[in-house]
Amino acid sequence: MKQTVVINVVGLSSSLLQHQDLFLSQWIKNKQLSKIKPVLPAVTCTVQSTYLTGKLPSEHGIVANGWYFKDECEIKLWRQSNHLVQSPKIWDKAKAHNPNFTCSNMFWWYNMYSNSDFNVTPRPQYRADGQKIPDCYSNPPELRDRLQKKLGTFPLFNFWGPTANINSTQWIAEASKLVHTWHEPTLQLIYLPHLDYVLQKHNDQDIIYQHLKELDTVLKDLIGFYEEKGIDPIVLSGYGITPVKGPMHINRLLRKNGYIKVREENGLEILDPGVSEAFAMADHQIAHVYVNAKGKLQEVRRLLENCPEIELVLDMEGKKNHHLDHIRSGDLVVVAKKEYWFTYYYWLNDAKAPDFARTVDIHKKPGYDPVEMFTDPNKKMMLARIGWKLLKKRLGFRSLFNVIPLDASLIKGSHGAINIPEAYYPVFIHNADQGKPKRETLLPTEVYGHIWRNVFGTAKE
């Protein structure tokens, strides 16, 4: 077996590698760079599950970053149990192939309760007084304590939200180095999220370049660490992020046409999917549309097909053709044109928006909300507001952290669609002397085999 490190640089595409002063741009000159044809949907959980199983969503079951749990009548995103992935992962098969194989999963998703050996993933403490305290989860449990004693508490609020920045990526990189030093796993999977925030928030090339430089510094140190140990890291990404010019409010469209039902709580509206005739679980540039009123499926389809922001509306046959024919998928799967993305917004009047809409709350929102990366530009003295809310929380008072705007036009980049220019395809960067890809473009299911070959020297399991 050969020690292998796979670094997932989120959002990396060849469109970003034009700056020749970057370490990464120079490093890849002696490597093989292949583009990866995006899997549908090109979102975190689906892509990573495809890479780690070698299967498509119709088999592994991860149809998006979340879906409608029909038996509970609830939309849930960002679940963490590895048991939700319905196909064996690379570490499962590798352990069966060679019992001495070990794996470290540093922040790739569906990290909890897997058969991997050394795992770390974000996991805040949700306390009874309403506080959300930064923390992480690990297996074995003592690994979390050992890492946080060495590096400080995992910077959760730099991992997602308005204060997301390079600090979380730096922490993950340093933690990965420590785990490798302490345990020397056969395969180490590392997730570096920094570009994900940057490319969704900004279209100013100067700003993007500055953040690229920050990430490049982390990569230079991290890659150098492994190369000194005689390990040639694989660098890849799950998707590129394309510029967008605006949102499409798919649930508002469904509501205006009478399909969505809400219930009112304290004067605010809560989506009620269990009694709605049709609703969408929006996730970047794709949406799973669940139609409870089966007799209205075709009219819902026609409504969506007439939207200028929508590229594809997949029915059963379309889902089968795109490998999304799974019980978790919507009755219809909708793909935005590359210039647009879908919000989860279902209210028609911002005064009726639920209280969680203006907070960072990835588990209560019935869809993905990238606007959580911003604070409301219309609220004055925002730093003072945040400081006051933090003080009240520290004094033990409950305080709603309602600092997030409801302006979806702030988003400048998105992903998930597959009909995009090849310059925005994800990439696979590998040592040319170690089982290099034979083609310039790989299928997403082939990533699994290339990682396997790097570990075992053969494509056979």
NORUR-V858156 format. One record per residue. N is the residue number from 1. SS is DSSP state (alpha for helix, beta for strand, coil for the rest). BURIAL is # if it has 16 or more other ideal C-beta (glycine too) atoms within 10 Angstrom, else .. Layout:
n = <N;N>
ss = <SS;SS>
burial = <BURIAL;BURIAL>
This chain:
n = <1;2;3;4;5;6;7;8;9;10;11;12;13;14;15;16;17;18;19;20;21;22;23;24;25;26;27;28;29;30;31;32;33;34;35;36;37;38;39;40;41;42;43;44;45;46;47;48;49;50;51;52;53;54;55;56;57;58;59;60;61;62;63;64;65;66;67;68;69;70;71;72;73;74;75;76;77;78;79;80;81;82;83;84;85;86;87;88;89;90;91;92;93;94;95;96;97;98;99;100;101;102;103;104;105;106;107;108;109;110;111;112;113;114;115;116;117;118;119;120;121;122;123;124;125;126;127;128;129;130;131;132;133;134;135;136;137;138;139;140;141;142;143;144;145;146;147;148;149;150;151;152;153;154;155;156;157;158;159;160;161;162;163;164;165;166;167;168;169;170;171;172;173;174;175;176;177;178;179;180;181;182;183;184;185;186;187;188;189;190;191;192;193;194;195;196;197;198;199;200;201;202;203;204;205;206;207;208;209;210;211;212;213;214;215;216;217;218;219;220;221;222;223;224;225;226;227;228;229;230;231;232;233;234;235;236;237;238;239;240;241;242;243;244;245;246;247;248;249;250;251;252;253;254;255;256;257;258;259;260;261;262;263;264;265;266;267;268;269;270;271;272;273;274;275;276;277;278;279;280;281;282;283;284;285;286;287;288;289;290;291;292;293;294;295;296;297;298;299;300;301;302;303;304;305;306;307;308;309;310;311;312;313;314;315;316;317;318;319;320;321;322;323;324;325;326;327;328;329;330;331;332;333;334;335;336;337;338;339;340;341;342;343;344;345;346;347;348;349;350;351;352;353;354;355;356;357;358;359;360;361;362;363;364;365;366;367;368;369;370;371;372;373;374;375;376;377;378;379;380;381;382;383;384;385;386;387;388;389;390;391;392;393;394;395;396;397;398;399;400;401;402;403;404;405;406;407;408;409;410;411;412;413;414;415;416;417;418;419;420;421;422;423;424;425;426;427;428;429;430;431;432;433;434;435;436;437;438;439;440;441;442;443;444;445;446;447;448;449;450;451;452;453;454;455;456;457;458;459;460;461>
ss = <coil;coil;coil;beta;beta;beta;beta;beta;beta;coil;beta;coil;beta;alpha;alpha;alpha;coil;coil;coil;coil;coil;coil;alpha;alpha;alpha;alpha;alpha;alpha;alpha;alpha;beta;beta;beta;beta;beta;beta;coil;coil;coil;coil;coil;coil;coil;alpha;alpha;alpha;alpha;alpha;alpha;alpha;alpha;alpha;alpha;coil;coil;coil;alpha;alpha;alpha;alpha;coil;coil;coil;coil;coil;beta;beta;beta;beta;coil;coil;coil;coil;beta;beta;beta;beta;coil;coil;coil;beta;alpha;alpha;alpha;coil;coil;coil;coil;coil;alpha;alpha;alpha;alpha;alpha;alpha;alpha;alpha;coil;coil;coil;coil;coil;beta;beta;beta;beta;coil;coil;coil;coil;coil;beta;coil;coil;coil;coil;coil;beta;beta;beta;beta;beta;coil;coil;beta;beta;coil;coil;coil;coil;coil;beta;beta;coil;coil;beta;beta;beta;beta;coil;alpha;alpha;alpha;alpha;alpha;alpha;alpha;alpha;alpha;alpha;alpha;coil;coil;coil;coil;alpha;alpha;alpha;coil;coil;coil;coil;coil;coil;coil;alpha;alpha;alpha;alpha;alpha;alpha;alpha;alpha;alpha;alpha;alpha;alpha;alpha;alpha;alpha;alpha;alpha;alpha;coil;coil;coil;beta;beta;beta;beta;beta;beta;coil;alpha;alpha;alpha;alpha;alpha;alpha;alpha;alpha;coil;coil;coil;alpha;alpha;alpha;alpha;alpha;alpha;alpha;alpha;alpha;alpha;alpha;alpha;alpha;alpha;alpha;alpha;alpha;alpha;alpha;alpha;alpha;alpha;alpha;alpha;coil;coil;coil;coil;coil;beta;beta;beta;coil;coil;coil;beta;coil;beta;beta;coil;coil;beta;beta;beta;coil;alpha;alpha;alpha;alpha;alpha;alpha;alpha;coil;coil;coil;coil;coil;beta;beta;beta;beta;coil;coil;beta;beta;beta;beta;coil;coil;coil;coil;coil;coil;beta;beta;beta;beta;beta;beta;coil;coil;beta;beta;beta;beta;beta;beta;coil;coil;alpha;alpha;alpha;alpha;alpha;alpha;alpha;alpha;alpha;alpha;alpha;alpha;coil;coil;coil;coil;beta;beta;beta;beta;beta;coil;alpha;alpha;alpha;alpha;alpha;alpha;coil;coil;coil;coil;coil;coil;coil;coil;coil;coil;beta;beta;beta;beta;beta;coil;coil;coil;beta;beta;beta;coil;coil;coil;coil;coil;coil;coil;alpha;alpha;alpha;coil;coil;alpha;alpha;alpha;alpha;coil;coil;coil;coil;coil;coil;coil;coil;beta;coil;coil;alpha;alpha;alpha;alpha;coil;coil;coil;coil;coil;coil;coil;coil;alpha;alpha;alpha;alpha;alpha;alpha;alpha;alpha;alpha;alpha;alpha;alpha;alpha;coil;coil;coil;coil;coil;coil;coil;coil;coil;coil;coil;coil;coil;alpha;alpha;alpha;coil;coil;beta;beta;coil;coil;coil;coil;coil;coil;coil;alpha;alpha;alpha;coil;beta;beta;beta;beta;beta;beta;coil;coil;coil;coil;coil;coil;coil;coil;coil;beta;beta;coil;coil;coil;alpha;alpha;alpha;alpha;alpha;alpha;alpha;alpha;alpha;alpha;alpha;coil;coil;coil;coil;coil>
burial = <.;.;#;#;#;#;#;#;#;#;#;#;#;#;#;#;#;.;.;.;.;#;#;#;.;.;#;#;.;.;#;#;#;#;#;#;#;#;#;#;#;#;#;#;#;#;#;#;#;#;#;#;#;#;#;#;#;.;#;#;#;#;#;#;#;#;#;#;.;.;.;.;.;.;#;.;#;.;#;.;.;#;.;#;#;.;#;#;#;#;#;#;#;#;#;.;.;.;.;.;#;#;#;#;#;#;#;#;#;#;#;#;.;#;.;#;#;#;#;#;#;#;#;#;.;.;.;.;.;.;.;#;.;#;.;#;#;#;#;.;.;.;#;#;.;.;#;#;.;.;.;.;.;#;#;#;#;#;#;#;#;#;#;#;#;#;#;#;#;#;#;#;#;#;#;#;#;.;#;#;.;.;.;.;#;#;#;#;#;#;#;#;#;#;#;#;#;#;#;#;#;#;.;.;.;.;.;#;.;.;#;#;.;#;#;#;.;#;#;.;.;#;#;.;#;#;.;.;.;.;#;#;#;#;#;#;#;#;#;#;#;#;.;#;.;.;#;#;#;#;#;#;#;#;#;.;.;.;#;#;#;#;.;.;.;.;.;#;#;#;#;.;#;.;.;#;#;#;#;#;#;#;#;#;#;#;#;#;#;#;#;#;.;.;.;#;#;.;.;#;#;.;#;#;.;.;#;.;#;#;#;#;#;#;.;.;.;.;#;.;.;#;#;#;#;#;.;#;#;#;#;#;#;#;#;#;#;#;#;#;#;#;#;#;#;#;#;.;.;.;.;.;#;#;.;#;#;#;#;#;#;.;.;.;#;#;#;#;#;#;#;#;#;#;#;#;.;.;.;.;.;.;.;.;#;.;.;.;#;.;.;.;#;.;.;.;.;.;.;.;#;.;#;#;#;#;.;#;.;#;#;#;#;#;#;#;#;#;.;#;.;.;.;#;#;#;#;#;#;#;.;.;.;#;#;.;#;.;.;.;.;#;.;#;#;#;#;#;#;#;#;#;#;#;#;#;.;.;.;.;.>
